[in-house]
Amino acid sequence: MTFPHTTKGLIPQKHPFVLVDQIISVSDKITICHFTVPENHPLVDHGKLSEGGLVENIAQTAAAGNGYQAKEIGMEVPQGFIAGIKNVKIIRRPNVLSILKTIVRQENRVMDYNLIKGEVYLNDELIASCDMKIYCP
């Protein structure tokens, strides 16, 4: 596949709960995605993406990277489940039509758990981050 690449078919979430549009790059440890915040998204409130939407955007970026890697080796897109979230920092909520760049770094893998750090940027400004434990059976 070439980049950027649509996330369609690479994540288990379906419309209207998709919070990633394109994969910009994927490596063993880092996935970068873009998302344009739509006006009519269920997680938009008063013209801004909610805090939960920002955290879910990080989770879906991780899922897109895992889905891409699975497809590359001919496997099914895996299902993952958020098992824990900590160190959440929401600096500001982005307006609709903002283009977000989300970077997820896999910090460690312990048994069936991926430990990741996610950061969401608007232009070059960090607007949200968290550490997440994702169960990937």
N, C-alpha and C positions, 0 to 999 in steps of 0.2 A: 504494500500500500504506500501511497505517497502522502506527504503532509502539505498543508493541513488536510485532515480527513474527517468526515462526518462521524458523529458518535452513534448514529442510528445502527441498531443491531449489536452494539458493543456493551450496552448497559441494560440491566433488567428493567429499569424504570420506563414507563410509557407516558405519552402525552396525557394530561397536561403537566405532569410532575417532573419533566426533564429539566435539568439545570446545567447542562453542558451542551454546546453546539458542535464544537470542533476540537479534535486532538491536534495540537501543534507539534508535539514530539513525545516519544516514548523511549525510555531506555530501561535497563534492569532496575534502576533505583528511582528514576524521576519521570513523572508524567506532567505535561503541561497542556491545559485545555483553555479554550475561550468560551464565553457565554455572553450573549446579548440579552439583557433583561427585558422580557416582553411586557407590554402594558397590561395584558389580561392574565398574567400568571396567577395561580391561586395563592402563591406566597408573596405577592406584591401587596403592600398596604400603604395607602396614602401616597402612591407614586414612588415607593421605595421597596426594594427587596428586603424581606424580613431577616432577622438574625438567624432564624432556623433555615431560611433559604440559603444563606451564606455557608452555614455548616453543611447542609446537604449538598451544596455545590462542591465542597471539598470531598465529601464521600463519593459523589458521582465521578469526580475526576479520577479518584483512585480506582473506581470500578471500570472506567473507560480504559485505563492503562492495563488493568488485568484482562479485560475483554479483548483488547487489541492483541495482547501477547498470546492469549488462548487461541484466537482465530488464526494467528500466524503459524501455529503448529498444528492446526486442524482440530482443535478441541472445541467443545461447547463453551459459550460464555458462562463463566461461573457466577453463582449467586453469592453475595456477601452480606453480612449483617453487622451493623455497628454494635460493638460490644462495650465500648466505653469512649467517653470524650472528656478531655481535661485541658486545662490551660487555654480556655476559649477567650479570645480577645476580639471584640467587635469595636473597631475604631470609628467606623461610620457605615451607614447603609447606602448602597448605590441607588441612584435614580433609575427609572425605567429608561430603556434604550442605551444604558451604559454598557460598554464592552468590558467584561471582566477577564483577567488572566489569572488562572489558578495553577499553582505549582504544588505538587504532592511529591514528597520525598519518602521513600520507604526507609525507615530507620532500622528496622529489625524484623525478622520473621521468627516466631516462636510457635512451634507445632502448627496448628491451623489458624494462627493469628498473625495478621500484618499490623505492625506498629508504624504509623505514618505521622508526618508533620505536614500540615497543609497551610498554604498562604494564598490569600486572594488580593489581587492588585487591581486598582482602577488607575489607568495610565501607569505611572511608575510608583504610585503611592500604595503602601500596604494598608488595606482597610479591614482585614480580618485574618485570624489564624487560630489554629488549634492542633492538639495532638489527638490522635484517634486510634483506637484498637478496633480492627475489623476482623470478624470471624469469617474465614474462607474455607469451608469444608472441602 
